[in-house]
Amino acid sequence: MTIFYFTGTGNSLEVAKKIGGELKRINSESVASDAEKPALIEFALISIPQIIDAENLHFKDDAIGIIFPIYWWNTPIMVRKFMERATLEADYLFAIGTYGNLPGAAMRNFKHFDYTNQILMLDNYIPVFDMTSQERKLKKKRVEEQIFKVADDVANKKRAHATAHLGKRIMTAFFKNIFKPENGAQKYIVDDKCNKCGVCAKVCPAKNISDDEKIAFESKCEGCLACLHFCPQNALHHKKEKSVARWRNPNISLNEIIAANNRTEVAK
């Protein structure tokens, strides 16, 4: 099985890792209880930013999944680009979107897949949500239960799709036309606490940040906010942020985010 993922502050990577681990556990128990079962599944996690520039995006496996955050009721730009360019050959295709408020009809972009679902997590969009308040609400969202349910569905190759009524589809189409994240970083402010450590550039999946003489932002932002949330000095701010509190998924390390998103190192 191969799972492709896109992550900003770690939520989607957490889901990808836990689904992979749960699938291994389920498969291991099946093998142990039935000698005629096939060997343990092979499992690969692949970061979409790390392969998006590759010439050959043809992948074949028994099952292929895509896990990503839902931004403004839609699929991230890079995930859409990946889906346009990639050829995925598998007997079973699944897509999982993580979201913090409303998912809209984003999963309809994958209606040709065998299985789609959504997992409610924390919303890290600081122009709208205060992270301290979001963290207090996280326990009630029962994230672990949602992940295990999805993993069980995938392990059993369930065929089902996330639903989106007409109102969600209309609002999704509306936001698709007005939300343009490419220039979103132009609303960021770098204050005098910045020590040019370079973390912001390393966690950016879009290669949108340069830190040569000063921190500078281009116009190819994904809107993931990883740079703001992972800044060790809390020196990056959004002009309309609700508070200075930040969110970094506690189950995912900074080094994992850098390994997933630092495309400047790939170029070297």
C-alpha positions, 0 to 999 in steps of 0.5 A, spaced: 500 500 500 502 507 498 499 513 501 501 520 499 500 526 503 500 533 504 501 536 511 502 543 514 502 543 521 502 535 522 495 533 522 494 530 515 501 526 517 499 524 523 493 521 520 497 518 514 502 514 520 496 512 524 492 509 518 498 506 516 500 503 523 493 501 524 493 497 517 499 493 519 496 491 526 489 489 523 493 485 517 498 482 522 492 479 526 489 476 520 495 473 518 496 470 525 489 467 525 489 464 518 496 461 515 493 461 508 492 469 509 498 473 505 504 476 508 504 482 511 502 488 507 508 493 504 506 500 506 509 506 504 508 514 506 510 519 500 510 526 501 507 530 495 511 536 495 517 531 495 515 528 488 511 534 485 516 536 480 518 529 478 517 527 471 514 520 472 508 520 476 506 513 475 504 509 481 502 502 481 500 498 488 494 494 490 491 500 494 493 507 494 491 513 498 491 520 498 491 524 505 491 532 505 488 538 509 481 541 507 483 549 506 476 553 505 472 547 503 477 545 497 483 541 496 490 544 496 493 547 490 499 542 490 494 536 491 490 538 485 496 539 481 498 532 483 492 529 481 492 532 474 499 529 473 499 523 476 497 516 474 495 511 480 494 504 478 490 500 484 485 495 485 483 500 491 483 508 491 481 512 497 482 519 499 481 522 506 481 530 508 482 533 515 478 539 517 477 543 523 470 547 522 467 545 515 469 540 510 464 543 504 464 538 498 472 538 497 471 530 497 467 530 491 474 532 487 475 524 488 468 521 487 472 516 482 475 513 488 473 507 491 472 510 498 472 517 501 472 520 508 473 526 512 476 527 519 475 532 524 481 535 527 483 542 530 483 548 525 489 552 525 487 558 521 489 563 525 485 569 522 479 566 524 480 561 530 484 562 536 489 556 537 488 556 545 480 555 544 481 550 539 486 546 543 480 546 548 475 543 544 480 538 541 478 532 546 471 532 544 472 531 537 475 524 538 480 524 533 483 517 535 476 514 534 475 517 527 482 515 525 481 508 527 474 507 524 477 510 517 483 505 518 478 499 519 474 501 513 480 501 508 483 495 511 476 492 509 476 495 502 469 499 504 466 502 498 463 509 500 463 516 499 463 522 504 456 526 502 455 533 501 448 536 500 447 541 495 448 547 499 455 545 501 456 544 493 454 551 492 458 554 498 464 550 495 464 553 488 463 560 491 469 559 496 473 556 490 472 562 486 474 567 492 479 564 496 486 565 492 492 562 497 497 564 492 498 571 495 496 569 502 503 570 505 503 577 503 499 578 509 504 576 513 509 580 518 516 578 520 517 582 527 524 583 530 524 577 534 526 573 527 533 571 528 533 568 521 534 561 523 531 558 516 525 554 519 520 558 516 523 556 509 524 549 511 517 547 513 514 551 507 512 546 501 511 551 496 518 554 496 515 560 497 520 563 502 527 565 501 531 567 507 538 570 504 538 577 506 531 577 509 525 573 510 521 574 503 515 571 501 513 570 493 506 569 490 506 561 490 503 560 497 499 554 499 495 557 505 498 551 510 500 556 515 506 552 517 511 557 517 507 561 522 506 555 526 513 552 526 517 559 527 521 558 534 521 565 535 514 566 534 516 572 529 511 571 524 504 573 524 498 574 520 495 581 519 488 578 522 491 573 527 486 572 533 492 571 537 499 569 538 498 562 540 500 557 535 499 550 533 503 544 532 501 537 532 504 534 538 505 527 535 509 530 529 516 533 530 519 539 526 524 534 523 518 530 520 515 536 517 522 539 514 523 532 511 516 532 508 516 539 506 523 542 505 523 542 497 530 546 497 534 540 499 531 535 494 533 540 489 540 539 492 
